[in-house]
């Protein structure tokens, strides 16, 4: 017997997907703060909220798969793949903790498998909404709003590994001044037993390099989707608004707060202005935004303010930010090609050859 679709509008289904992504994002930010106050538990509330968000996306994806036909199914298939990766990553992460004990870093292989599942799911959701909108012919502003929100979640997920440094640098600031924080003393002892500082034994160039990769990937992919003129600025603005709101909530409920990366707003704005101001110079419009991101990170590394507006950034970070930015840019182009240009080769050797050609053409 054929299943009949329930009378649910596509906008409500989009809303369910976006609510699921939002639950996962809020759960992730809460999780980062939680681990600066309490030891990890599998069934802690932030984990459950994050899992609920992914479960809501999964249920919606299953429903859509039953009734969607044609090209829109590719995005749903990618979402399924992301959900499978995320589910396996939960098992891997639990095994990792059981084998190696307390894991006080966001930079472990188990955690990166979780990020990978989330990113693949988000890319699939963005692809589905894009393809579905093409034949639904929704108003342009509605289409662009959905996509902007999707890219905001992509940036938020890519940024998540940096939460250890952004939460840690604020905790370290108060600890150095002998001021009691919301971080428990027992947890602090474990931090210092395993690391040289409260935010982990991570090299100071890693923060800037990962910022460069995250921003160039999001910026480049959003431009391939032909989003509005100031799309990167709007995406960055949504990201900062969420971080401010979460910090306010954490302050009210006495949870550890994080540094907020305000610097991405002026960098994103300048990237948008250059990209759209140089529409007649295609190579420059690709290179200059990358240079702005790298230059902005270098300038941050030269700053030395009393209050830590961002984690420490080594002055030589730009040397690592350059390859990271080009990796982010190239990965964004390959993501778009995989989603919408299926006839192109995507083997590792083909990608290496294309990367070499791409770099030569950009000179």
Beta strands, then each sheet from edge to edge (+ up, - down):
end
